[in-house]
């Protein structure tokens, strides 16, 4: 660049300088405000560094997100949240899409004492940044008649192992106990789906067609008085097994399908099938391998899913899983 010519400057230099001074004063005010906030943050507490603390549009306030794996909270914990909100004159709390609770409009000067009150009542601070965030799950076999797996127990186990683990990017893990996908698990970086594949007892079926009426995929037909199953259409939801009046439809061992690479947001994407295993223990091994792979090889400046096919190659993690997961735990697709 050469020396600026006089014609490069605005014609009204006085106005230009005046506006520049106003901008400088505005920035000075902002810096003073942040300096006043920082003195409250300069404590031994890690609360101000945690992902569950979300700065609001008005920088004097923040939202505090709680850790609630699968959205499960005891009555006492729920009452405590309400009482703490009232104690600090907070008008409401927010039940989030990721099955947790957020307490909005907390003054930054009161953040530490509010968090201490929550911790004293059995709560923990949540996650939101480049880390493993709140694990979501459907009710599973605890109370859903369509469930194939105990999704709540699995969510709690995954939470114990990985919640708030620092990662190159945000990692969401969701579990659905059947292919109805109530938690939209395939739209998460890691998704887990419970499956039950039906097996027809040849020679005993009466061909009544009850299972045909219950199948939502048109994967079962009655032909010449006998049931014919079309595996290519079946989602292995297990509904036909439960519908059989005579108990003649049986199931293979419960399976867990694991998908990787899903996301919501501006550019939604359904995760790809990675592996199917036959036990909760195998699921934990798979999740551990995926988390380790992402932690070791993903870049910090790009969303994890956007790196697939570049820094993260799906063939690599599949090879890793073949080595780490016992062959007897892998379900053939």
BAPA-883523 format. One record per residue: residue in one letter; residue number from 0; x, y, z of N, C-alpha, C in turn. Coordinates in steps of 0.1 Angstrom, whole numbers, plus 5000, padded with zeros to 4 digits. Layout:
N
NODE residu num  n.u  n.v  n.w ca.u ca.v ca.w  c.u  c.v  c.w
NODE      A NUM    X    Y    Z    X    Y    Z    X    Y    Z
...
END
This chain:
333
NODE residu num  n.u  n.v  n.w ca.u ca.v ca.w  c.u  c.v  c.w
NODE      X   0 5008 4988 5000 5000 5000 5000 5009 5012 5000
NODE      X   1 5005 5022 4992 5013 5035 4991 5008 5045 5001
NODE      X   2 5014 5057 5001 5010 5068 5010 4996 5072 5007
NODE      X   3 4987 5074 5017 4973 5078 5014 4973 5092 5008
NODE      X   4 4965 5094 4998 4963 5107 4992 4952 5115 4999
NODE      X   5 4952 5128 4999 4942 5136 5006 4928 5132 5002
NODE      X   6 4926 5128 4989 4913 5125 4984 4908 5112 4990
NODE      X   7 4917 5104 4997 4912 5092 5003 4904 5095 5016
NODE      X   8 4906 5106 5022 4900 5110 5034 4886 5115 5032
NODE      X   9 4877 5114 5042 4863 5119 5040 4864 5134 5038
NODE      X  10 4855 5139 5031 4854 5154 5028 4852 5162 5041
NODE      X  11 4844 5156 5050 4841 5163 5063 4850 5156 5073
NODE      X  12 4862 5161 5074 4872 5155 5084 4867 5156 5098
NODE      X  13 4861 5168 5101 4856 5170 5115 4846 5159 5119
NODE      X  14 4837 5156 5110 4827 5146 5113 4833 5133 5115
NODE      X  15 4843 5130 5107 4850 5117 5107 4857 5115 5121
NODE      X  16 4864 5126 5125 4872 5125 5138 4862 5124 5149
NODE      X  17 4851 5132 5148 4841 5132 5159 4835 5117 5161
NODE      X  18 4832 5111 5150 4826 5097 5150 4836 5087 5156
NODE      X  19 4849 5089 5152 4859 5081 5157 4861 5082 5172
NODE      X  20 4860 5094 5177 4861 5097 5191 4849 5090 5199
NODE      X  21 4837 5091 5193 4825 5085 5199 4827 5070 5200
NODE      X  22 4833 5064 5189 4835 5049 5189 4845 5046 5200
NODE      X  23 4856 5054 5201 4866 5051 5211 4859 5052 5225
NODE      X  24 4851 5061 5228 4844 5063 5241 4835 5051 5244
NODE      X  25 4828 5046 5233 4819 5035 5235 4827 5022 5238
NODE      X  26 4838 5020 5232 4847 5009 5235 4852 5010 5249
NODE      X  27 4856 5022 5253 4861 5024 5266 4851 5020 5277
NODE      X  28 4838 5024 5274 4827 5020 5284 4826 5005 5285
NODE      X  29 4826 4998 5273 4825 4984 5273 4836 4977 5281
NODE      X  30 4848 4982 5279 4860 4977 5287 4858 4979 5302
NODE      X  31 4853 4990 5306 4851 4993 5320 4840 4984 5326
NODE      X  32 4830 4981 5318 4819 4972 5322 4825 4957 5324
NODE      X  33 4833 4953 5314 4839 4940 5315 4849 4939 5327
NODE      X  34 4856 4950 5329 4865 4950 5341 4858 4948 5354
NODE      X  35 4846 4955 5355 4838 4954 5367 4833 4940 5369
NODE      X  36 4829 4933 5358 4824 4920 5359 4836 4910 5362
NODE      X  37 4847 4913 5357 4859 4903 5359 4863 4902 5373
NODE      X  38 4861 4913 5381 4865 4912 5395 4857 4901 5403
NODE      X  39 4844 4899 5398 4836 4889 5404 4840 4875 5400
NODE      X  40 4847 4874 5388 4850 4861 5383 4864 4857 5387
NODE      X  41 4871 4866 5393 4885 4862 5397 4885 4856 5411
NODE      X  42 4880 4843 5411 4879 4835 5424 4885 4822 5421
NODE      X  43 4886 4814 5432 4891 4800 5431 4881 4791 5424
NODE      X  44 4868 4795 5423 4858 4787 5417 4860 4785 5402
NODE      X  45 4857 4773 5397 4858 4771 5382 4845 4774 5375
NODE      X  46 4835 4779 5383 4822 4781 5377 4822 4789 5365
NODE      X  47 4831 4800 5364 4831 4809 5353 4837 4803 5341
NODE      X  48 4844 4791 5342 4851 4785 5331 4842 4774 5325
NODE      X  49 4831 4770 5332 4823 4758 5328 4814 4761 5316
NODE      X  50 4812 4751 5308 4803 4753 5296 4789 4755 5299
NODE      X  51 4785 4751 5311 4771 4752 5315 4767 4767 5319
NODE      X  52 4777 4776 5319 4774 4790 5321 4774 4797 5308
NODE      X  53 4762 4802 5304 4760 4808 5291 4758 4823 5292
NODE      X  54 4766 4831 5286 4764 4845 5287 4752 4849 5278
NODE      X  55 4744 4858 5284 4732 4862 5277 4735 4874 5268
NODE      X  56 4724 4878 5261 4726 4890 5252 4730 4902 5260
NODE      X  57 4725 4904 5272 4729 4914 5281 4740 4908 5289
NODE      X  58 4752 4913 5287 4764 4907 5294 4764 4907 5309
NODE      X  59 4755 4914 5315 4754 4915 5330 4748 4902 5335
NODE      X  60 4742 4894 5326 4734 4882 5331 4739 4870 5324
NODE      X  61 4736 4859 5330 4740 4846 5323 4729 4836 5326
NODE      X  62 4729 4825 5318 4720 4814 5321 4729 4802 5326
NODE      X  63 4723 4795 5336 4730 4784 5342 4723 4771 5338
NODE      X  64 4731 4762 5331 4725 4749 5326 4729 4738 5336
NODE      X  65 4720 4729 5339 4722 4718 5348 4726 4705 5341
NODE      X  66 4732 4697 5348 4735 4683 5343 4724 4674 5347
NODE      X  67 4717 4668 5338 4706 4659 5340 4706 4648 5330
NODE      X  68 4714 4638 5332 4714 4627 5322 4700 4621 5320
NODE      X  69 4696 4620 5307 4683 4615 5303 4671 4623 5309
NODE      X  70 4674 4635 5314 4664 4644 5319 4657 4639 5332
NODE      X  71 4664 4630 5339 4659 4624 5351 4663 4633 5363
NODE      X  72 4653 4637 5371 4655 4645 5383 4645 4641 5394
NODE      X  73 4650 4641 5406 4641 4637 5417 4632 4648 5421
NODE      X  74 4621 4645 5428 4612 4656 5432 4619 4666 5441
NODE      X  75 4627 4662 5450 4635 4671 5459 4644 4680 5451
NODE      X  76 4650 4675 5440 4659 4683 5432 4651 4693 5424
NODE      X  77 4639 4689 5419 4631 4698 5412 4625 4709 5421
NODE      X  78 4621 4706 5433 4617 4716 5442 4628 4726 5445
NODE      X  79 4640 4720 5447 4651 4729 5450 4654 4739 5439
NODE      X  80 4653 4735 5427 4655 4745 5416 4645 4756 5417
NODE      X  81 4632 4753 5419 4622 4763 5421 4625 4773 5432
NODE      X  82 4629 4767 5444 4631 4775 5456 4643 4784 5454
NODE      X  83 4653 4779 5447 4665 4787 5444 4662 4799 5435
NODE      X  84 4654 4796 5424 4650 4806 5415 4642 4817 5422
NODE      X  85 4633 4813 5431 4625 4823 5439 4634 4831 5448
NODE      X  86 4644 4824 5454 4653 4831 5464 4661 4842 5457
NODE      X  87 4664 4841 5444 4672 4851 5437 4663 4859 5428
NODE      X  88 4649 4859 5430 4640 4867 5422 4640 4864 5407
NODE      X  89 4642 4851 5404 4642 4847 5390 4628 4843 5386
NODE      X  90 4623 4848 5375 4609 4846 5371 4606 4832 5366
NODE      X  91 4615 4825 5360 4612 4812 5354 4624 4804 5352
NODE      X  92 4622 4791 5349 4633 4782 5345 4629 4776 5331
NODE      X  93 4639 4771 5324 4637 4766 5310 4640 4751 5309
NODE      X  94 4630 4743 5305 4632 4729 5302 4637 4728 5287
NODE      X  95 4649 4723 5285 4655 4724 5272 4652 4712 5263
NODE      X  96 4656 4713 5251 4654 4702 5241 4663 4691 5244
NODE      X  97 4674 4693 5251 4684 4683 5254 4681 4677 5269
NODE      X  98 4669 4678 5273 4665 4671 5286 4672 4676 5298
NODE      X  99 4675 4689 5298 4680 4695 5310 4673 4707 5314
NODE      X 100 4677 4714 5325 4671 4726 5330 4681 4738 5329
NODE      X 101 4676 4749 5324 4684 4761 5324 4677 4772 5333
NODE      X 102 4685 4778 5341 4680 4789 5349 4685 4802 5343
NODE      X 103 4677 4810 5337 4681 4822 5330 4681 4835 5339
NODE      X 104 4688 4845 5334 4688 4859 5340 4694 4859 5353
NODE      X 105 4705 4851 5355 4712 4852 5368 4722 4863 5367
NODE      X 106 4722 4872 5377 4732 4883 5377 4746 4877 5378
NODE      X 107 4756 4882 5370 4769 4876 5370 4775 4877 5384
NODE      X 108 4771 4887 5391 4777 4889 5405 4771 4879 5415
NODE      X 109 4760 4872 5411 4754 4862 5420 4756 4848 5415
NODE      X 110 4763 4846 5404 4765 4833 5397 4771 4823 5407
NODE      X 111 4781 4827 5414 4788 4817 5422 4780 4812 5434
NODE      X 112 4772 4821 5440 4764 4817 5452 4752 4809 5447
NODE      X 113 4747 4812 5435 4736 4804 5430 4740 4790 5427
NODE      X 114 4752 4789 5421 4757 4776 5417 4760 4768 5430
NODE      X 115 4765 4775 5440 4768 4768 5453 4755 4762 5459
NODE      X 116 4744 4770 5458 4731 4766 5463 4727 4753 5456
NODE      X 117 4729 4753 5443 4724 4742 5434 4733 4729 5438
NODE      X 118 4746 4731 5439 4754 4720 5443 4750 4714 5456
NODE      X 119 4747 4723 5466 4743 4718 5479 4730 4710 5479
NODE      X 120 4722 4712 5468 4709 4705 5467 4710 4693 5457
NODE      X 121 4722 4688 5454 4723 4676 5446 4724 4679 5431
NODE      X 122 4726 4691 5427 4727 4694 5412 4741 4696 5408
NODE      X 123 4744 4694 5396 4757 4697 5390 4756 4706 5378
NODE      X 124 4766 4714 5375 4766 4723 5364 4767 4715 5351
NODE      X 125 4760 4720 5341 4759 4713 5328 4771 4716 5319
NODE      X 126 4769 4713 5306 4779 4715 5296 4773 4721 5283
NODE      X 127 4782 4728 5275 4777 4734 5263 4788 4737 5253
NODE      X 128 4800 4737 5257 4811 4741 5248 4817 4729 5241
NODE      X 129 4830 4729 5238 4837 4718 5231 4839 4707 5241
NODE      X 130 4828 4699 5244 4829 4689 5254 4817 4679 5251
NODE      X 131 4816 4668 5259 4805 4659 5258 4794 4666 5266
NODE      X 132 4782 4669 5260 4772 4676 5267 4761 4666 5272
NODE      X 133 4750 4671 5277 4740 4663 5284 4736 4651 5276
NODE      X 134 4736 4639 5281 4732 4627 5274 4717 4626 5274
NODE      X 135 4711 4624 5262 4696 4623 5262 4692 4609 5259
NODE      X 136 4680 4606 5264 4675 4592 5263 4660 4592 5264
NODE      X 137 4653 4582 5258 4639 4580 5260 4637 4572 5273
NODE      X 138 4624 4570 5277 4622 4563 5289 4626 4548 5289
NODE      X 139 4627 4542 5277 4632 4528 5276 4623 4518 5283
NODE      X 140 4629 4507 5287 4621 4496 5293 4616 4500 5307
NODE      X 141 4620 4511 5312 4615 4515 5325 4600 4517 5325
NODE      X 142 4595 4522 5314 4580 4524 5313 4574 4524 5299
NODE      X 143 4582 4522 5289 4577 4523 5275 4574 4509 5270
NODE      X 144 4562 4506 5265 4559 4492 5260 4565 4489 5247
NODE      X 145 4571 4499 5240 4577 4497 5227 4592 4496 5228
NODE      X 146 4597 4497 5240 4612 4498 5242 4618 4484 5241
NODE      X 147 4631 4484 5235 4638 4472 5234 4650 4471 5244
NODE      X 148 4655 4483 5249 4666 4483 5257 4664 4493 5269
NODE      X 149 4672 4491 5280 4671 4500 5291 4679 4513 5288
NODE      X 150 4673 4522 5281 4680 4534 5277 4685 4543 5288
NODE      X 151 4677 4543 5299 4680 4552 5311 4693 4547 5317
NODE      X 152 4694 4534 5320 4706 4529 5326 4718 4532 5317
NODE      X 153 4717 4530 5304 4728 4532 5295 4732 4547 5295
NODE      X 154 4722 4556 5295 4725 4570 5295 4733 4574 5308
NODE      X 155 4729 4568 5319 4736 4571 5331 4751 4566 5331
NODE      X 156 4753 4554 5325 4766 4549 5324 4775 4557 5315
NODE      X 157 4769 4561 5304 4777 4570 5295 4780 4583 5301
NODE      X 158 4770 4589 5308 4772 4601 5316 4784 4600 5326
NODE      X 159 4784 4589 5333 4795 4587 5343 4809 4588 5336
NODE      X 160 4810 4582 5325 4823 4580 5318 4827 4593 5311
NODE      X 161 4818 4599 5304 4822 4609 5294 4817 4623 5296
NODE      X 162 4807 4626 5305 4801 4639 5306 4812 4649 5309
NODE      X 163 4811 4660 5302 4820 4672 5303 4834 4669 5300
NODE      X 164 4837 4658 5293 4850 4655 5288 4854 4666 5277
NODE      X 165 4866 4672 5279 4870 4682 5269 4872 4675 5255
NODE      X 166 4867 4681 5245 4868 4675 5231 4872 4686 5221
NODE      X 167 4876 4682 5209 4879 4693 5199 4866 4701 5195
NODE      X 168 4854 4695 5197 4842 4701 5194 4831 4696 5203
NODE      X 169 4819 4701 5202 4808 4697 5210 4803 4683 5205
NODE      X 170 4801 4674 5215 4797 4660 5212 4784 4657 5219
NODE      X 171 4774 4654 5211 4760 4651 5216 4758 4636 5214
NODE      X 172 4753 4629 5225 4750 4615 5225 4736 4613 5229
NODE      X 173 4728 4606 5220 4714 4603 5223 4711 4589 5221
NODE      X 174 4701 4584 5229 4697 4570 5229 4682 4569 5227
NODE      X 175 4678 4560 5218 4664 4556 5217 4663 4541 5218
NODE      X 176 4653 4537 5226 4651 4523 5229 4645 4515 5218
NODE      X 177 4641 4522 5207 4636 4515 5195 4637 4524 5183
NODE      X 178 4634 4519 5171 4636 4527 5159 4626 4538 5157
NODE      X 179 4616 4540 5167 4607 4551 5166 4615 4564 5169
NODE      X 180 4627 4563 5174 4637 4574 5175 4631 4587 5182
NODE      X 181 4625 4585 5193 4619 4596 5200 4629 4607 5204
NODE      X 182 4642 4603 5205 4652 4613 5209 4660 4618 5196
NODE      X 183 4655 4614 5184 4662 4618 5172 4677 4615 5173
NODE      X 184 4680 4603 5177 4694 4599 5180 4703 4600 5168
NODE      X 185 4697 4597 5156 4706 4597 5144 4709 4611 5140
NODE      X 186 4704 4622 5146 4707 4636 5144 4717 4641 5154
NODE      X 187 4724 4631 5160 4735 4635 5170 4748 4629 5165
NODE      X 188 4759 4635 5171 4772 4630 5167 4773 4615 5169
NODE      X 189 4768 4610 5181 4767 4596 5184 4753 4592 5187
NODE      X 190 4747 4583 5180 4733 4578 5183 4733 4563 5186
NODE      X 191 4724 4559 5195 4723 4545 5199 4708 4541 5198
NODE      X 192 4705 4531 5190 4691 4526 5189 4690 4512 5193
NODE      X 193 4679 4509 5201 4677 4495 5205 4669 4487 5195
NODE      X 194 4673 4475 5191 4667 4467 5181 4663 4453 5186
NODE      X 195 4652 4448 5180 4648 4434 5182 4644 4428 5168
NODE      X 196 4652 4418 5163 4649 4412 5150 4640 4400 5152
NODE      X 197 4628 4400 5145 4618 4389 5147 4623 4376 5140
NODE      X 198 4619 4365 5146 4622 4352 5140 4608 4344 5140
NODE      X 199 4604 4340 5129 4591 4333 5127 4594 4318 5130
NODE      X 200 4585 4312 5139 4585 4298 5141 4578 4290 5130
NODE      X 201 4586 4285 5121 4580 4278 5110 4572 4266 5114
NODE      X 202 4559 4265 5109 4551 4253 5112 4541 4255 5123
NODE      X 203 4543 4266 5131 4533 4268 5142 4524 4280 5140
NODE      X 204 4528 4289 5131 4520 4301 5128 4507 4298 5122
NODE      X 205 4496 4304 5127 4483 4301 5121 4479 4310 5109
NODE      X 206 4488 4320 5107 4485 4330 5096 4474 4339 5099
NODE      X 207 4471 4342 5112 4460 4351 5115 4462 4365 5110
NODE      X 208 4474 4370 5108 4477 4383 5103 4477 4394 5113
NODE      X 209 4476 4391 5126 4477 4402 5136 4490 4410 5134
NODE      X 210 4501 4403 5133 4514 4410 5131 4514 4419 5119
NODE      X 211 4507 4415 5109 4507 4423 5096 4500 4436 5099
NODE      X 212 4489 4436 5107 4482 4448 5110 4491 4458 5119
NODE      X 213 4500 4452 5127 4508 4461 5136 4521 4466 5129
NODE      X 214 4525 4459 5118 4537 4463 5112 4535 4476 5104
NODE      X 215 4543 4486 5107 4542 4499 5100 4550 4501 5088
NODE      X 216 4558 4490 5085 4568 4491 5074 4563 4482 5062
NODE      X 217 4551 4476 5063 4547 4466 5053 4558 4455 5051
NODE      X 218 4564 4451 5062 4575 4441 5061 4570 4427 5063
NODE      X 219 4556 4425 5065 4551 4412 5067 4538 4411 5059
NODE      X 220 4537 4399 5052 4525 4396 5044 4520 4382 5047
NODE      X 221 4507 4380 5045 4501 4366 5046 4500 4361 5031
NODE      X 222 4507 4350 5028 4506 4344 5015 4503 4330 5017
NODE      X 223 4492 4326 5010 4487 4312 5011 4486 4307 5025
NODE      X 224 4481 4316 5034 4478 4312 5048 4490 4311 5057
NODE      X 225 4502 4316 5052 4513 4317 5061 4520 4330 5060
NODE      X 226 4527 4334 5071 4534 4346 5072 4547 4347 5064
NODE      X 227 4549 4357 5056 4562 4359 5049 4568 4372 5054
NODE      X 228 4581 4372 5058 4587 4384 5063 4597 4389 5053
NODE      X 229 4597 4402 5051 4606 4408 5041 4617 4416 5049
NODE      X 230 4629 4410 5051 4639 4416 5059 4644 4429 5054
NODE      X 231 4643 4431 5041 4648 4444 5035 4640 4456 5039
NODE      X 232 4627 4454 5043 4619 4464 5048 4618 4466 5063
NODE      X 233 4622 4455 5070 4621 4455 5085 4631 4464 5092
NODE      X 234 4626 4472 5101 4634 4481 5109 4639 4474 5123
NODE      X 235 4634 4462 5125 4638 4455 5137 4633 4463 5150
NODE      X 236 4620 4468 5149 4615 4475 5160 4609 4466 5171
NODE      X 237 4606 4453 5167 4600 4444 5177 4585 4444 5179
NODE      X 238 4578 4453 5172 4564 4455 5174 4556 4442 5171
NODE      X 239 4560 4435 5160 4553 4423 5156 4555 4412 5166
NODE      X 240 4566 4412 5173 4569 4402 5183 4559 4403 5194
NODE      X 241 4557 4416 5199 4548 4418 5210 4534 4416 5206
NODE      X 242 4531 4418 5193 4517 4417 5189 4511 4403 5187
NODE      X 243 4520 4393 5186 4516 4379 5183 4508 4374 5194
NODE      X 244 4495 4370 5192 4486 4365 5202 4491 4352 5208
NODE      X 245 4499 4344 5200 4502 4331 5205 4517 4330 5209
NODE      X 246 4524 4341 5208 4538 4341 5212 4547 4333 5203
NODE      X 247 4543 4332 5190 4551 4324 5180 4562 4331 5173
NODE      X 248 4561 4345 5174 4572 4353 5168 4582 4355 5180
NODE      X 249 4594 4350 5178 4605 4352 5187 4614 4363 5182
NODE      X 250 4625 4365 5190 4634 4376 5187 4648 4371 5189
NODE      X 251 4657 4376 5180 4671 4374 5183 4675 4382 5195
NODE      X 252 4687 4381 5199 4692 4388 5211 4690 4403 5208
NODE      X 253 4687 4411 5219 4686 4425 5217 4699 4431 5212
NODE      X 254 4697 4440 5203 4709 4446 5196 4709 4462 5198
NODE      X 255 4721 4467 5196 4722 4482 5198 4729 4487 5185
NODE      X 256 4722 4494 5177 4728 4500 5165 4734 4514 5168
NODE      X 257 4746 4516 5164 4753 4528 5167 4756 4536 5155
NODE      X 258 4751 4548 5154 4754 4557 5143 4763 4568 5146
NODE      X 259 4770 4574 5136 4779 4584 5139 4778 4595 5128
NODE      X 260 4780 4607 5132 4780 4618 5122 4767 4626 5120
NODE      X 261 4757 4624 5128 4745 4632 5127 4746 4646 5133
NODE      X 262 4737 4654 5129 4737 4668 5135 4724 4675 5131
NODE      X 263 4720 4684 5140 4709 4693 5137 4714 4706 5132
NODE      X 264 4707 4717 5135 4712 4730 5132 4710 4734 5117
NODE      X 265 4719 4743 5112 4717 4749 5099 4717 4739 5088
NODE      X 266 4725 4729 5089 4726 4719 5079 4724 4705 5085
NODE      X 267 4712 4701 5087 4709 4688 5094 4714 4676 5086
NODE      X 268 4719 4666 5093 4724 4654 5086 4721 4642 5095
NODE      X 269 4717 4631 5088 4715 4619 5095 4728 4611 5096
NODE      X 270 4731 4606 5108 4743 4598 5110 4743 4585 5102
NODE      X 271 4755 4581 5099 4756 4568 5092 4758 4556 5101
NODE      X 272 4753 4545 5097 4754 4533 5105 4769 4529 5106
NODE      X 273 4773 4528 5119 4787 4525 5122 4789 4510 5125
NODE      X 274 4781 4505 5135 4783 4491 5140 4771 4488 5148
NODE      X 275 4767 4475 5148 4756 4470 5157 4762 4459 5166
NODE      X 276 4759 4461 5179 4765 4451 5189 4754 4445 5197
NODE      X 277 4757 4435 5205 4746 4428 5212 4746 4429 5228
NODE      X 278 4754 4439 5233 4753 4441 5247 4757 4456 5251
NODE      X 279 4752 4459 5263 4755 4473 5268 4770 4475 5270
NODE      X 280 4777 4464 5274 4791 4465 5276 4798 4468 5263
NODE      X 281 4794 4462 5252 4800 4464 5239 4797 4479 5234
NODE      X 282 4785 4484 5238 4782 4498 5234 4792 4507 5241
NODE      X 283 4795 4505 5253 4804 4514 5260 4818 4513 5254
NODE      X 284 4822 4501 5250 4835 4500 5243 4835 4508 5230
NODE      X 285 4824 4507 5222 4823 4515 5210 4823 4530 5212
NODE      X 286 4816 4534 5222 4815 4549 5225 4829 4553 5229
NODE      X 287 4836 4545 5238 4849 4549 5242 4859 4550 5230
NODE      X 288 4858 4541 5221 4867 4541 5209 4864 4554 5200
NODE      X 289 4851 4557 5199 4848 4569 5191 4853 4582 5197
NODE      X 290 4850 4583 5211 4854 4595 5218 4869 4596 5217
NODE      X 291 4877 4585 5219 4891 4586 5218 4896 4590 5204
NODE      X 292 4890 4584 5194 4893 4587 5180 4891 4602 5177
NODE      X 293 4880 4607 5181 4877 4622 5179 4887 4630 5186
NODE      X 294 4890 4627 5199 4899 4635 5207 4913 4635 5201
NODE      X 295 4917 4624 5195 4931 4623 5190 4933 4629 5176
NODE      X 296 4922 4629 5168 4924 4632 5154 4916 4644 5149
NODE      X 297 4906 4648 5156 4898 4659 5151 4904 4673 5153
NODE      X 298 4902 4682 5144 4907 4696 5146 4898 4704 5155
NODE      X 299 4904 4715 5160 4897 4723 5170 4888 4734 5164
NODE      X 300 4891 4738 5151 4884 4749 5145 4873 4746 5136
NODE      X 301 4869 4733 5135 4858 4729 5126 4849 4720 5133
NODE      X 302 4836 4721 5132 4827 4711 5138 4831 4697 5134
NODE      X 303 4829 4688 5144 4834 4674 5142 4828 4668 5130
NODE      X 304 4815 4669 5128 4808 4662 5117 4813 4668 5103
NODE      X 305 4816 4681 5103 4821 4687 5090 4835 4681 5086
NODE      X 306 4842 4674 5095 4855 4669 5092 4855 4655 5086
NODE      X 307 4843 4649 5086 4842 4635 5080 4846 4635 5066
NODE      X 308 4854 4626 5062 4859 4625 5049 4871 4633 5046
NODE      X 309 4875 4641 5057 4887 4649 5056 4897 4645 5067
NODE      X 310 4897 4652 5078 4906 4648 5089 4901 4635 5096
NODE      X 311 4888 4633 5095 4882 4621 5101 4876 4612 5090
NODE      X 312 4882 4600 5088 4877 4591 5078 4870 4580 5084
NODE      X 313 4858 4577 5080 4849 4567 5087 4855 4553 5085
NODE      X 314 4863 4551 5075 4869 4538 5073 4879 4535 5085
NODE      X 315 4885 4546 5090 4895 4544 5101 4889 4540 5113
NODE      X 316 4877 4546 5117 4871 4542 5130 4865 4528 5128
NODE      X 317 4860 4525 5117 4855 4511 5115 4866 4501 5117
NODE      X 318 4878 4504 5112 4889 4494 5114 4893 4494 5129
NODE      X 319 4893 4505 5136 4896 4505 5150 4886 4497 5158
NODE      X 320 4873 4498 5154 4863 4490 5161 4864 4475 5159
NODE      X 321 4868 4471 5147 4870 4457 5144 4881 4451 5153
NODE      X 322 4891 4460 5157 4902 4455 5166 4898 4455 5180
NODE      X 323 4889 4465 5184 4887 4467 5198 4874 4460 5203
NODE      X 324 4865 4457 5195 4852 4451 5199 4853 4436 5196
NODE      X 325 4851 4427 5206 4851 4413 5204 4842 4409 5193
NODE      X 326 4847 4399 5185 4839 4395 5173 4825 4389 5177
NODE      X 327 4824 4383 5189 4812 4377 5193 4802 4388 5198
NODE      X 328 4806 4400 5199 4798 4411 5203 4792 4419 5192
NODE      X 329 4797 4416 5180 4793 4423 5168 4781 4416 5161
NODE      X 330 4771 4423 5158 4759 4417 5151 4760 4419 5136
NODE      X 331 4759 4409 5128 4760 4410 5114 4748 4417 5109
NODE      X 332 4750 4426 5099 4739 4434 5093 4734 4427 5080
END
